[in-house]
Amino acid sequence: TSLLLMAGIMVAVGLCRRLTRRQLRYHRRLCTFLLEMFSTFQICACTNELCLLGNVEPKPHAALTLTYGFTVLHGLTLTGSTCNPCGTLQPMWGGGTSVKMGGLKIAAQFMAAALARVFMRFIWSLEMAEPHSGALSKGCSNPMQTTEMQAFCIELLFSVVFQLTILRVESVNPKYKVHLIALLITMLVYAGGNLTGAIFNPALAFSLHANCFYDKFLSYSLVYWIAPSLGKFVILCVF
């Protein structure tokens, strides 16, 4: 049921993206905003559901396989979208995107993160699948299973590794690049998922752990917003 739900989300988002391109191709800003919002919504909604499947046996092989598979599908279906505020900073820093357009994309990403959170909580309330039972009562799932400083360093390091890889594989054939990126994300999730969740995406972190941001805003914003953004700036300054 969970797999069918995620597949349905991807199909619906694909239709919305195609309709947006067809109907709003002459309205550049609105088209860009909606495309980024739909794409980020897909990633956030599917990842929310994937988090519930983390305890599926055999552990952690099933969860890692699903992470790899759906990351490949996201890469193939969401071409042209960054879905990550840190990724939006690069063209803004280099002058390829105006501050206004970059801010528009980041706003779309966080709006999609909030919408995905609300949508998934509604779906979980229907209890269509066994993992949905009790999902609403968990509150803050506390993804930081280490000290705040160590969590900050882990998310910073993962962001640097991820963003550096993105830069290095730009010239790779797209059909191979998506698998390389999916493999890297899966490896990072395996390495640090039990410590911080290995998110390195501010919008996704907010969608997954909104309750934690409400309870401990300073700590979670430092680890899941500032650390990935700082990692991006390190890459931009060095390279």
C-alpha positions as CSV (number, residue, x, y, z in Angstrom):
1,T,0.0,0.0,0.0
2,S,2.8,2.4,0.8
3,L,4.6,1.7,-2.5
4,L,1.3,2.3,-4.4
5,L,0.8,5.5,-2.4
6,M,4.3,6.8,-3.4
7,A,3.8,5.7,-7.0
8,G,0.5,7.6,-7.1
9,I,2.1,10.7,-5.7
10,M,4.8,10.5,-8.4
11,V,2.2,10.1,-11.2
12,A,0.1,13.0,-9.9
13,V,3.1,15.3,-9.7
14,G,4.2,14.3,-13.2
15,L,0.8,15.2,-14.5
16,C,0.9,18.5,-12.7
17,R,4.3,19.4,-14.0
18,R,3.4,18.6,-17.5
19,L,0.2,20.7,-17.3
20,T,2.1,23.6,-15.7
21,R,4.7,23.6,-18.6
22,R,1.9,23.5,-21.2
23,Q,-0.4,26.1,-19.7
24,L,2.1,28.5,-18.1
25,R,5.1,28.5,-20.4
26,Y,4.7,32.2,-21.1
27,H,4.5,33.1,-17.4
28,R,8.1,32.3,-16.4
29,R,8.0,33.1,-12.7
30,L,4.8,31.4,-11.9
31,C,5.8,28.4,-14.0
32,T,9.2,28.1,-12.2
33,F,7.5,28.5,-8.8
34,L,4.9,25.7,-9.4
35,L,7.4,23.3,-11.0
36,E,9.8,23.7,-8.0
37,M,6.9,23.3,-5.6
38,F,5.5,20.2,-7.2
39,S,8.9,18.6,-7.4
40,T,9.8,19.3,-3.8
41,F,6.4,18.1,-2.7
42,Q,7.1,14.7,-4.4
43,I,10.4,14.3,-2.6
44,C,9.1,15.4,0.8
45,A,5.9,13.3,0.6
46,C,7.7,10.1,-0.6
47,T,10.5,10.5,2.0
48,N,7.9,11.0,4.8
49,E,6.4,7.6,3.8
50,L,9.8,6.0,3.4
51,C,10.7,7.0,7.0
52,L,7.8,4.8,8.2
53,L,9.2,1.8,6.3
54,G,12.6,2.0,8.0
55,N,11.7,-0.9,10.2
56,V,10.7,-3.2,7.4
57,E,12.6,-6.5,7.5
58,P,15.3,-7.3,6.6
59,K,16.8,-4.2,8.2
60,P,18.5,-2.1,6.9
61,H,18.6,-3.7,3.5
62,A,15.0,-3.1,2.6
63,A,15.1,0.6,3.6
64,L,18.3,1.2,1.7
65,T,17.0,-0.5,-1.4
66,L,13.9,1.6,-1.3
67,T,16.0,4.7,-0.7
68,Y,18.2,3.9,-3.8
69,G,15.2,3.0,-6.0
70,F,13.1,6.1,-5.2
71,T,16.1,8.4,-5.5
72,V,16.7,7.1,-9.0
73,L,13.0,7.6,-9.8
74,H,13.1,11.2,-8.4
75,G,16.2,11.9,-10.5
76,L,14.5,10.6,-13.7
77,T,11.2,12.3,-13.2
78,L,12.2,15.7,-11.7
79,T,14.8,16.9,-14.2
80,G,15.3,20.6,-14.1
81,S,14.4,21.0,-10.4
82,T,16.7,21.4,-7.5
83,C,14.3,20.6,-4.7
84,N,17.0,21.8,-2.2
85,P,17.5,25.3,-1.0
86,C,21.3,24.6,-0.8
87,G,21.3,23.7,-4.5
88,T,19.5,26.9,-5.3
89,L,22.2,29.0,-3.7
90,Q,24.8,28.0,-6.3
91,P,23.3,29.8,-9.4
92,M,22.5,32.7,-7.1
93,W,26.1,32.9,-6.0
94,G,27.5,32.6,-9.5
95,G,25.1,35.1,-11.0
96,G,23.2,32.6,-13.1
97,T,20.0,33.2,-11.2
98,S,18.7,36.5,-9.9
99,V,18.2,36.9,-6.1
100,K,14.5,37.3,-6.8
101,M,14.2,34.1,-8.8
102,G,16.3,32.2,-6.3
103,G,14.2,33.5,-3.4
104,L,11.1,32.4,-5.3
105,K,12.4,28.9,-5.7
106,I,13.4,28.6,-2.0
107,A,9.9,29.9,-1.0
108,A,8.4,27.2,-3.3
109,Q,10.5,24.5,-1.7
110,F,9.6,25.4,1.9
111,M,5.9,25.8,0.9
112,A,6.0,22.3,-0.7
113,A,7.7,20.9,2.4
114,A,4.8,22.2,4.6
115,L,2.1,21.0,2.2
116,A,3.7,17.6,2.0
117,R,3.7,17.4,5.8
118,V,0.0,18.3,6.0
119,F,-0.9,15.9,3.2
120,M,0.9,12.9,4.6
121,R,-0.5,13.5,8.1
122,F,-4.0,13.4,6.5
123,I,-3.1,10.2,4.6
124,W,-1.7,8.6,7.8
125,S,-4.9,9.5,9.6
126,L,-6.8,7.2,7.2
127,E,-4.6,4.3,8.3
128,M,-4.6,2.7,4.9
129,A,-1.4,0.7,5.7
130,E,0.0,-0.9,8.9
131,P,2.9,1.5,9.3
132,H,0.4,4.4,9.4
133,S,-1.0,3.3,12.7
134,G,0.3,5.5,15.4
135,A,2.3,7.7,13.0
136,L,0.4,10.8,14.1
137,S,1.1,10.3,17.8
138,K,4.9,10.2,17.5
139,G,5.4,13.9,17.7
140,C,9.1,14.8,17.4
141,S,10.9,11.7,16.3
142,N,14.2,13.2,17.5
143,P,16.5,12.2,14.5
144,M,19.6,13.5,16.3
145,Q,21.0,10.5,18.1
146,T,24.3,12.2,19.0
147,T,25.5,15.5,20.4
148,E,24.5,18.7,18.7
149,M,28.1,19.5,17.7
150,Q,28.6,16.1,16.2
151,A,25.3,16.3,14.3
152,F,26.3,19.7,13.0
153,C,29.6,18.3,11.7
154,I,28.0,15.3,10.2
155,E,25.4,17.3,8.2
156,L,28.1,19.8,7.2
157,L,30.4,17.0,5.9
158,F,27.6,15.2,4.1
159,S,26.5,18.4,2.5
160,V,30.1,19.1,1.3
161,V,30.4,15.5,-0.1
162,F,27.1,15.6,-1.8
163,Q,27.5,19.1,-3.4
164,L,31.0,18.3,-4.5
165,T,29.8,15.1,-6.2
166,I,27.1,17.1,-8.0
167,L,29.7,19.4,-9.4
168,R,32.0,16.6,-10.4
169,V,29.4,14.6,-12.3
170,E,27.9,17.4,-14.3
171,S,29.6,16.1,-17.5
172,V,28.5,12.5,-16.9
173,N,25.8,11.0,-19.1
174,P,22.4,11.8,-17.4
175,K,21.3,8.1,-17.4
176,Y,24.4,7.2,-15.5
177,K,24.6,10.3,-13.3
178,V,21.2,9.7,-11.7
179,H,22.5,6.2,-10.5
180,L,25.7,7.7,-9.2
181,I,23.9,10.3,-7.2
182,A,21.4,7.7,-5.9
183,L,24.2,5.4,-4.8
184,L,25.9,8.3,-3.0
185,I,22.8,9.3,-1.2
186,T,22.2,5.7,-0.2
187,M,25.7,5.4,1.1
188,L,25.4,8.6,3.2
189,V,22.1,7.4,4.6
190,Y,23.7,4.1,5.6
191,A,26.7,5.9,7.1
192,G,24.9,8.6,9.1
193,G,21.2,7.8,9.0
194,N,21.1,6.5,12.5
195,L,22.9,9.6,13.8
196,T,21.2,12.5,12.1
197,G,19.0,11.0,9.4
198,A,21.6,12.1,6.8
199,I,19.2,14.7,5.3
200,F,21.4,17.6,4.1
201,N,18.4,19.3,2.6
202,P,16.8,22.2,4.7
203,A,13.3,21.9,3.1
204,L,13.2,18.1,3.5
205,A,14.4,18.3,7.1
206,F,11.6,20.7,7.9
207,S,9.0,18.5,6.3
208,L,10.2,15.3,8.1
209,H,10.8,16.9,11.5
210,A,8.5,19.9,11.7
211,N,7.6,19.1,15.3
212,C,11.2,19.1,16.3
213,F,11.7,22.5,14.8
214,Y,8.8,23.8,16.9
215,D,10.3,22.2,20.1
216,K,14.0,23.0,19.6
217,F,14.2,25.5,16.8
218,L,17.7,26.8,17.5
219,S,19.3,23.4,17.7
220,Y,17.5,21.9,14.6
221,S,18.0,25.0,12.5
222,L,21.7,24.9,13.3
223,V,22.1,21.3,12.3
224,Y,19.6,21.0,9.4
225,W,19.5,24.5,7.9
226,I,22.8,26.2,8.7
227,A,25.1,23.2,8.4
228,P,24.0,22.2,4.9
229,S,24.0,25.8,3.7
230,L,27.5,26.4,5.2
231,G,28.7,23.2,3.4
232,K,27.4,24.6,0.1
233,F,29.3,27.9,0.6
234,V,32.5,26.0,1.4
235,I,32.2,24.2,-1.9
236,L,31.5,27.5,-3.7
237,C,34.4,29.3,-2.1
238,V,36.9,26.5,-2.7
239,F,35.9,25.4,-6.2
